[in-house]
Amino acid sequence: MKSLKDQDPELFGYLEQETERQNYNFELIASENFASKATISAMGSVLTNKYAEGYPGKRYYGGCEFVDKAEELARERAKKLFKCDYVNVQPHSGASANAAIYLAFMKPGETLLGLDLAHGGHLTHGSPVNFSGITYNAEFYGVEKETGRIDMDKVREKAKKVKPKMISIGASAYTRDFDYKTFRDIADEVGAFLWMDMAHTAGLIAAGELNDPLPVCDVVSTTTHKTLRGPRGGMILVGKDGENKLGVVARKSGRTKNWSEVLDSAVFPGSQGGPLMHVIAAKAVAFGEALQPEFITYQKQVKINAKAMAEEFMAKGYNLVSDGTDNHLILVDLRSKGLNGQIAEESLDRAGITVNKNMVPFDTESPFVTSGIRIGTPALTTRGFGEIEFKEVVRLIDTVLQNPEDESVAESVKADVREMCENFPLYDFVTA
Ligand SMILES: *Cc1c(COP(=O)(O)O)cnc(C)c1O
């Protein structure tokens, strides 16, 4: 058989260009990271060929003995990593994991209480353009204008008013940690399930660098490709398995199902077909990496770097939502600098710096323009950047934002970006 390069030079060329882009730009999108060569290698394996509907030991297809082992390995490592009773490693993505959770916990038309998208929440937490907002009645809590933080008394007030069936925690652009215990109290007071979507923060949580939702929440979902640094995919976890509170809904042939059974069937056959066995194998590899002591060192550095960036931005007169960060990301409100998110994103892009425009709470611009940018440290920390490098990153960002239209500034910053990237090499391959 031919290599990819020989078989399809056109496509291979695009892969070469994308590898070059990742190698020589500052990747600051908070949801992105760089998977290891080993992880990428597992994804590019013959496991993509295998149909394995069902679960290890209970498949609907023959020939599953080796993929069963791979999935078991992923599950066992994930359970060890998050110290929990149950995981399902089959969700194709974070959104797919969340779809299965809704299917398991809610009937169409029931009420979800989640963090407002405009305040850092995620589309799958009830946005009207997403299945979650279309199928369920979505109500929202937000952050305070003055502090940029969630006020738990307001969450309680709202929960008492709307009586949700489920409360979601978790965000794509929230810079502070969550108070799971108070969320738990509120959920218990109104009789709601409690779901944490740790898509962004799973790596920090695994390393003990943020509060742990697993002992407190009924169910937890995540992606595997953000701070967790694995292949693109999703996962569902339960801290303590056992007879679930769904009781009546889940009762079948006179017995109550366990969490694990309800969630397993919500993933397959409830919302997915055959699992992506090559991706599940890559999840096993990444979880193996995450169980090494270096992973904790890495996550600590992710946080240290985010703090260093936050301080440097504030020293340069930028406004940050919540005036800082507890995690891997910062949200810069550009209004005081007379800029918007769109201009900032585009001008930084020209200089080899990749960020995303982002709504800030109480934004006065449209979602397409926005007043802010979201900046995360996971990817560049994987390259080996420390505090000194991140302060230099802020200096280069500031240089561009002071002259957003100036081509020559963009050119000279781009050269500096490239030089720094050359000192912290990333990928020496196009396909693993
Ligand atoms: C990224 C993210 C998701 C969705 O993950 P995909 O893999 O892109 O589907 C869900 N929830 C939150 C909070 C996220 O940040």
The ligand as a Tripos MOL2 file, in Angstrom:
@<TRIPOS>MOLECULE
LIG
   15    15     1     0     0
SMALL
NO_CHARGES

@<TRIPOS>ATOM
      1 C1        -15.6870   22.3170   24.2690 C.3       1 LIG1
      2 C2        -16.8860   22.1470   25.1260 C.ar      1 LIG1
      3 C3        -17.8960   21.2340   24.7930 C.ar      1 LIG1
      4 C4        -17.9980   20.5610   23.4540 C.3       1 LIG1
      5 O1        -16.9880   19.7460   23.0670 O.3       1 LIG1
      6 P1        -16.8990   19.2970   21.5310 P.3       1 LIG1
      7 O2        -15.9210   18.1680   21.5850 O.co2     1 LIG1
      8 O3        -16.4530   20.4770   20.7620 O.co2     1 LIG1
      9 O4        -18.2600   18.8330   21.1260 O.co2     1 LIG1
     10 C5        -18.9340   21.0380   25.6970 C.ar      1 LIG1
     11 N1        -18.9860   21.7180   26.8410 N.ar      1 LIG1
     12 C6        -18.0550   22.6210   27.1850 C.ar      1 LIG1
     13 C7        -18.1740   23.3550   28.4760 C.3       1 LIG1
     14 C8        -16.9810   22.8770   26.3220 C.ar      1 LIG1
     15 O5        -16.0800   23.8030   26.6560 O.3       1 LIG1
@<TRIPOS>BOND
     1     1     2 1
     2     2     3 ar
     3     2    14 ar
     4     3     4 1
     5     3    10 ar
     6     4     5 1
     7     5     6 1
     8     6     7 2
     9     6     8 1
    10     6     9 1
    11    10    11 ar
    12    11    12 ar
    13    12    13 1
    14    12    14 ar
    15    14    15 1
@<TRIPOS>SUBSTRUCTURE
     1 LIG1         1 GROUP 0 **** ****
